[in-house]
Amino acid sequence: MNNKVKGSLYGLYIGDALAMPVHWYYDRAALNRDYGWVDSYLAPKNPHPNSILWRSHYQPVNEKGEILHHQARYWGERDVHYHQFLKPGENTVNLKLCQLSWKLLQEGYSKEEYINRYIAFMRCPSSHNDTYLEEYHRGFFTNYARGKDPLKCAVEEKHIGGLCHLFPVYLSTRNTAMALEHMACTHAGRKMKQTGTEVLDVLEVCLQRGDVIDKVRQYLGKRRMSWLTLPDEEVIGMRISTVCYVEESWPAVLYLLAKYLEQPARALEVNTNLGGDNCYRGAVLGALLGAFHGEDAWPLAWRHGLVGVDI
């Protein structure tokens, strides 16, 4: 396997796994109190002070829409960690699906077969141990349970987690249209396509080891590039939100990519400890940095500490 591809895949999974225990911490003081500075794989802890599981809801239309399984009991409870049963170094369900798509790409890819495997994965209680499932899963399976064509079950999306799905397909094929179509299997809509196109543009520059800073400037603009001299805490969280919506999270990735281009491990540590949707910011950031530097961007402890990842 090409070293750049390997580095990108490692970065994709490491960025997610490193941030997993502090995922969706919007209170940085609480993050620091509960975990300190995170620079290694850790187990998630309950209680999670910023958890919104208590106000999240999913009621399957019928048996075809059953995806929560034994985790359903935790929905509606306060302070439950989204990833409470994951091991240190284990990936969230989004990145497990990236592993599923990578395996399919090695065997012979089609959208139809990916969706078949996605449905089978989500409907099998033993496929993963995540407690929380994002809106896109719930929307897809509500449509599927109502009898909609699986190729048309994706809902309009805007979350950075969807961008993770671009990387296995593009790294395997270098086909932009194919990668965007794959993402649209579960993340439909104009925002995802537009942002996904930008992500793949930056990824190709990273793979070619081109002028990444110039490419970032193209998308961030002069004003936001001037923020690179400021402390990260003043930028991510105050000027650019830590939320999961692509209009905020993608600029946050670009900022960190430009600032820490020559310090890839530091970039993922900083991203993790900034909180918010750090898992999927981290996955996208890690994939881009790994594409630029290759697999040696990542400490051996991080590479070897991943759980269930075969690269």
C-alpha positions in Angstrom: 0.0 0.0 0.0 1.2 3.5 -0.8 2.8 5.2 2.2 0.7 8.3 1.8 -2.5 6.2 1.7 -1.5 4.3 4.7 -0.7 7.5 6.6 -4.0 9.0 5.7 -6.0 5.9 6.8 -4.0 5.8 10.1 -4.7 9.5 10.6 -8.4 9.0 9.9 -8.7 6.4 12.6 -6.3 7.9 15.1 -8.0 11.3 15.1 -11.3 9.7 16.0 -9.9 7.2 18.6 -7.8 9.8 20.4 -10.7 12.2 20.8 -13.3 9.5 21.6 -13.3 9.8 25.4 -13.7 13.5 25.3 -16.1 13.7 22.3 -18.7 16.4 22.5 -17.2 18.1 25.6 -18.2 21.7 25.0 -17.0 22.7 28.5 -13.2 22.7 28.3 -12.8 23.1 32.1 -14.9 19.9 32.5 -12.8 18.1 29.9 -9.6 19.1 31.7 -11.0 18.2 35.1 -12.2 14.7 33.9 -9.3 13.7 31.7 -6.4 16.2 31.9 -4.4 16.8 28.7 -5.3 14.0 26.4 -2.3 12.7 24.4 -3.0 8.9 24.5 -5.9 6.5 24.1 -8.2 6.6 27.1 -11.4 4.9 28.2 -14.5 7.0 28.3 -16.0 7.8 31.7 -19.5 8.4 33.1 -20.9 10.9 33.9 -20.4 13.0 30.7 -21.4 16.5 31.8 -22.3 17.8 28.3 -24.2 14.7 27.1 -27.5 15.3 25.3 -28.6 11.7 25.2 -31.2 12.6 27.8 -33.1 14.7 25.2 -32.3 12.4 22.2 -35.0 10.2 20.8 -35.4 7.4 18.3 -38.5 5.2 18.0 -38.2 2.6 15.2 -41.2 2.5 12.8 -41.0 -1.3 12.8 -38.5 -4.1 13.1 -36.6 -3.0 10.0 -35.8 0.3 11.7 -34.3 -1.3 14.9 -30.8 0.0 15.2 -30.4 0.9 18.9 -30.8 -2.7 20.2 -29.5 -3.1 23.8 -28.3 0.5 23.9 -31.9 1.9 23.7 -32.2 1.8 27.5 -29.6 4.6 27.9 -31.5 7.1 25.6 -33.3 9.6 27.8 -30.9 9.3 30.7 -28.8 12.2 31.8 -24.9 12.3 31.9 -24.5 9.1 29.8 -21.3 9.1 27.7 -22.0 8.7 24.0 -19.3 6.0 23.7 -19.4 4.6 27.2 -18.6 1.0 26.2 -15.7 1.6 23.8 -12.2 0.5 24.7 -9.1 2.8 24.6 -8.1 3.1 21.0 -11.4 1.9 19.6 -13.3 3.8 16.9 -16.8 5.2 16.9 -19.4 3.8 14.7 -18.7 6.3 11.9 -15.2 5.1 11.5 -16.1 1.5 11.8 -18.2 2.1 8.7 -15.2 3.5 7.0 -13.4 0.2 7.7 -16.4 -1.6 6.2 -16.2 0.5 3.0 -12.5 0.0 2.8 -12.9 -3.7 2.9 -15.6 -3.6 0.2 -13.3 -1.5 -2.0 -10.7 -4.2 -1.9 -13.3 -6.8 -2.9 -15.1 -4.8 -5.6 -17.2 -1.8 -4.8 -20.8 -0.8 -5.7 -23.1 1.6 -4.0 -25.8 -1.0 -3.7 -23.5 -3.5 -2.0 -22.2 -0.8 0.4 -25.8 0.1 1.4 -26.6 -3.6 1.8 -23.6 -4.0 4.2 -24.4 -0.8 6.0 -28.0 -2.0 6.7 -26.8 -5.4 7.8 -24.1 -3.8 10.1 -26.5 -1.4 11.8 -29.2 -4.0 12.3 -26.8 -6.5 13.9 -26.6 -5.9 17.7 -23.0 -7.1 17.9 -21.6 -5.0 15.2 -20.4 -2.2 17.5 -20.7 -1.0 21.1 -21.6 2.7 20.6 -24.5 4.0 22.6 -25.2 7.1 20.5 -26.2 7.0 16.9 -26.2 10.3 14.9 -29.2 11.8 13.1 -28.2 10.4 9.7 -28.6 6.8 10.9 -32.0 7.5 12.5 -33.2 9.4 9.4 -32.0 6.7 7.0 -33.6 3.8 9.0 -36.8 5.7 9.4 -37.1 5.9 5.6 -35.9 2.4 5.2 -38.5 1.0 7.6 -41.2 2.9 5.8 -40.3 1.0 2.6 -38.3 3.6 0.7 -35.7 2.5 -1.8 -32.4 2.0 0.2 -30.6 4.1 -2.5 -32.9 7.0 -1.6 -33.1 6.7 2.2 -30.4 9.3 3.0 -31.5 12.5 4.6 -30.3 16.0 4.0 -27.1 16.3 6.1 -24.7 18.9 7.4 -22.5 17.2 9.9 -18.7 16.7 9.7 -19.0 13.0 10.5 -20.2 12.5 7.0 -16.9 13.8 5.5 -15.0 10.8 7.0 -16.7 8.5 4.5 -15.0 10.3 1.6 -11.5 9.1 2.5 -11.6 5.3 2.0 -13.2 5.7 -1.5 -10.9 8.5 -2.7 -7.8 6.9 -1.3 -8.6 3.7 -3.1 -9.8 5.1 -6.4 -8.7 8.8 -6.7 -12.2 9.4 -8.1 -13.8 12.5 -6.8 -17.3 11.8 -8.2 -17.3 8.3 -6.8 -16.2 9.4 -3.3 -19.0 12.1 -3.3 -21.6 9.6 -4.4 -20.5 7.2 -1.7 -20.9 9.9 1.0 -24.3 10.7 -0.4 -25.5 7.2 0.3 -26.0 8.3 3.9 -25.3 12.1 3.8 -27.3 13.8 1.1 -27.5 17.5 0.3 -25.8 20.5 -1.2 -23.8 21.4 1.9 -22.2 18.0 2.1 -21.4 17.9 -1.6 -19.9 21.3 -1.6 -17.8 20.8 1.5 -16.9 17.3 0.4 -15.5 18.7 -2.9 -13.3 21.1 -1.0 -12.1 18.3 1.3 -11.1 16.2 -1.6 -9.4 19.1 -3.3 -7.2 19.6 -0.2 -6.6 15.9 0.1 -5.2 15.7 -3.4 -2.8 18.5 -2.7 -1.7 16.7 0.5 -1.2 13.5 -1.4 0.9 15.3 -3.9 2.7 17.2 -1.1 1.9 20.4 -2.9 1.4 23.9 -1.4 -1.1 23.1 1.3 -1.0 26.5 2.9 -1.9 28.2 -0.4 -4.8 25.7 -0.8 -6.0 26.4 2.7 -5.8 30.1 2.1 -8.1 29.6 -0.9 -10.9 28.3 1.3 -10.3 30.1 4.6 -9.6 33.5 3.2 -7.2 36.2 4.3 -9.0 37.3 7.5 -9.2 33.8 9.0 -5.6 33.0 7.9 -4.5 36.0 10.1 -5.9 34.1 13.1 -3.0 31.5 12.8 -1.0 33.8 15.2 -3.6 33.7 17.9 -3.9 31.1 20.7 -6.0 28.1 19.6 -8.6 28.6 22.4 -9.3 32.1 21.1 -9.9 30.8 17.6 -11.6 27.4 18.0 -14.6 28.1 20.2 -14.7 31.9 20.0 -14.2 32.8 16.3 -14.9 29.4 14.8 -17.4 27.2 16.7 -16.5 23.7 17.9 -19.9 22.4 16.8 -20.4 19.6 14.2 -21.9 21.5 11.4 -19.7 21.7 8.3 -19.8 25.4 7.9 -17.9 25.7 11.3 -16.1 22.4 11.6 -14.5 22.4 8.2 -12.9 25.9 8.7 -11.7 24.6 12.1 -10.0 21.7 10.4 -8.4 24.0 7.8 -7.1 26.3 10.6 -5.5 23.4 12.5 -4.1 21.9 9.2 -2.3 25.2 8.3 -1.1 25.9 11.8 0.2 22.4 12.6 1.1 21.2 9.1 4.6 20.2 10.2 3.5 18.9 13.6 0.9 16.3 12.8 0.8 14.5 16.2 0.6 17.9 18.0 -2.3 18.8 15.7 -4.4 15.9 16.8 -3.6 16.5 20.5 -4.6 20.1 20.2 -7.8 19.2 18.3 -8.7 16.6 20.9 -8.3 19.0 23.8 -10.3 21.8 22.1 -13.4 19.7 22.6 -16.7 19.9 20.7 -17.0 17.5 17.8 -13.3 16.7 18.1 -13.7 13.1 16.9 -14.8 13.9 13.4 -12.7 17.1 13.1 -9.8 14.9 14.2 -10.6 12.1 11.7 -10.7 14.6 8.8 -7.6 16.5 10.1 -5.7 13.3 10.7 -6.5 11.9 7.2 -5.2 15.1 5.6 -2.0 15.3 7.6 -1.3 11.6 7.1 -1.8 12.0 3.4 0.9 14.8 3.5 3.4 13.1 5.7 2.8 9.3 5.3 2.4 6.8 8.1 5.5 8.0 10.1 3.5 11.1 11.0 1.9 9.0 13.7 3.7 7.7 16.8 3.9 3.9 16.9 1.9 3.8 20.2 -1.0 5.4 18.4 -0.8 3.2 15.3 -0.4 0.0 17.3 -2.9 1.0 19.9 -5.9 1.2 17.5 -8.5 -1.5 18.3 -9.7 -3.7 15.4 -8.2 -1.6 12.6 -6.5 -3.5 9.8 -4.4 -1.3 7.5 
